[in-house]
Structure formats: structure tokens, C-alpha cells
Amino acid sequence: MPTPFMTLSEKIIARAAGLESVSPGDIVTCAVDVAMMHDSSGPRRAGKMLDELGVPIWDKDKLVVITDHYTNDPDPGSVEIQAITHKWVEEKELPHFLAEQGICHVVLPEKGFLKPGLFCVGADSHSTTGGAFGAFMIGVGATEMPGVLATGEIWVRVPETLRLDVSGTL
């Protein structure tokens, strides 16, 4: 039986789910290749929940922590958030900590963490920009990230794809 036509997103999701094919609307559990979180929703929220569960990070080499939301701000709350982030990363001995290097969803590909074909999650609403690099990347909240950190997996609904046909001269 021939393999059904799949979009790039569907191919990446199918691979991450260990399936030959998926279709729009399917709900599947995917293995995460890269997880990214930043100082805002990362250690002080998702990290705290993971610590409360008492479970380790599933794969420290697949987690990237980036500071960008509260950097270079002398406000006491921002300084505290940075301190929490740095302390948590140090305690967990995380190898991929990118402090004060730019905007998380820009720094991630600039530093080579996004590659074509990867299934990624990011704790930032702009994480879907990973698609520009041939990866499938979804944004998740601080309450979903602890599950990813603990298991290395997340369920996802296979999205529909729009096809646009353009004719004429632009």
C-alpha cells in the first residue's frame, strides 16, 4: 500500500509519534527532540512544578533554557526572576543555558538547536517560528512544560494545512 501524501508537519509528527502516517485531527503522543523554556515561564514556574513532583528532567541535553524576558531590568522582581533562573539551571547542571543572548525564539535557531525535521516545544507563544527552520514547534504553557520535562513526551493534535494557490503577477 502506498504511503499517503503528508505535509512536512505531518511527517515530523508521524516520526515523533513512531507512526508511519498521521492525518489532520489525529491526536498522538510525540517524543520531544528539543524543549525550550525562558526565564519567565521556565524555572520559576515549570521548574518549580517539576521540583514539587520530585522527578528528574528526562534528558538534560534536550532542554535549552534562555533568559530574555527579564534581562537587564533593575526592577527587584526581574532581578529575583534572573536569580531563580540561574540558581535552578546551576542546581540541575543543565548544559544548554543561554543567558542574555537575545530573544528565545531567535536565539534557539541561531545557536543551532533547531534543525529540519525536529519535533520541538517551547514555553513561548512565538515558538511556532521554529517552522521557518523546517522543524515542527509548538508553544506550550508553564503548566504543560513540567510534563514534557518529566517524560520527554507531549500529545498533539495533528493540524490542518491550508493550501494557497496564487496566480498572476505579484
N, C-alpha and C positions, 0 to 999 in steps of 0.2 A: 504494500500500500504506500503510495507516495506521501511524503511529508507535506502537511498543509502549509500554505503560504502564511508566514508570520512576519510581523514588523520586527524591527530591531529590538524594541522594548519587549515584545512577546518572546523573542529568542533569549534575551538576557534573563527574563523572569523564569522561563522554562528551565534554563540551565541551573539557575539558583534554586529552583524547586526540585531539581532532579527528575524532570519530566521531559518527554520527547517533544511535547507541544502543549500550548495553553491557548485559550480563546478569551476574548473580551468578556468580562463578567465573572470569570473563574476566580475563586478565592483559594490561594495557595500559600503554603509556608515556604519561605525562601531563606537560604543561608546567606548571611551578610558578608560581603567581601571587605567593605570598609565602613566604619561608623565614625561620624564626626560630631563633636559637640563643642560648644563655645562656653565662655565664661558666664554668660547669662543663665542658660538653662542646664549647663553641664554639672560640674562638681557640686555646686551649692544646692542643686535640685535633684537631678538624676543620680548623681554620685551619692548624695545623702540617702536617697531611697535604696540604692543598691547596698550601701553600707548597713542600713537598717535590716535588710533581708539577710545580711551576713553571707553573701555569696561572692565569689571572686569574678573578675572580668573574664569572659570566655576566652579571649585572645588579645592580649595587650598589644600585640603587633598590628592588629587590625583597627585599633582605636586611635584617632587623631583628636587632640584637644587643642583648640586655638583660642587665644584671647583677642577679642576685638570689640566687644560691646561696651566694656567699662575700662578701657585702657586710657592712660594719660589724663585721667579725670581726678582732680584733687578732692572731690567730694568724698567725705568719710565713708559713705555707703559703697561707692565704687572702689575705694581703696580696700575695704573689707572683702568685697567680692573677689578682687585680684588675689588677696592673701589666701582666701579659701581655695581658689583655683590652684595656685602654686603649691600650697600645702598638700592638697589631695593628689595632685599629679606626682609629687615627690613621694608621698606615702605609698602610692600604688606602683611606683617605679615604672612609669609609662615612658616608652622610648620615643613617642611622637608627640611632643609638646611644642607647639609653635606660638610663642609668646610675642605679642606686639609686632606682628609681621604684616598685618593688613586684614582685610575683610575675609571672614572664614570661607565663604563660598568662592572666593577668588584665590586665596592662598592655597586651598586644598589642591586644585589642579596645577597651580604654579610650582608647587613643591613635589609634583609627580605622584600624588596619591590617587588621582582619578585617571583611569585608563579605559579605553574602549572595551566594552563587554562586562564591566564590573557591575555588581548589584550593590548599591550603597544607600545608606540612610544618613541623614544629617538632622541635628536638632536646631534647624533654622528654616524658616519658611521659604527662603530663597534657594534651598538645597537643590531644587529641580534644575538649576543651571548646570548641574553635572551632566545633563543630557547633551549639552553642547560639546562635550568631550567623548561622546559615544558610550557613556555609562548610563545606567538606569539609576536615578537617585530620587528618593522621596524625602520630604521633610516630615519629621515626627516631633511630638512634644516631649516635654520633660517627664511626663508620666509613662510614655511608651518606651523611651530610651532605656530605662532600667531593665526591661525585658530583653532588649537587644543586647545590652551589656552582659546580662546573666547567661543568655542562651546562644547568642550569635544568630538568632533567627527572628523573623517577623512575618506575620501574614500580610498579604497584599491582595487587593482586588485588581485583576488584570484590566488596565484601562482600555477604553475605546480609542481608536485613532481616527482623526479626521483627514481626509484626503482633499487637497485643494488642487484643482486643475486651472491653470492660468493660461489664457491665450491672448494673443495680441502683443503689442509693444508696450513695455513699461515706460 
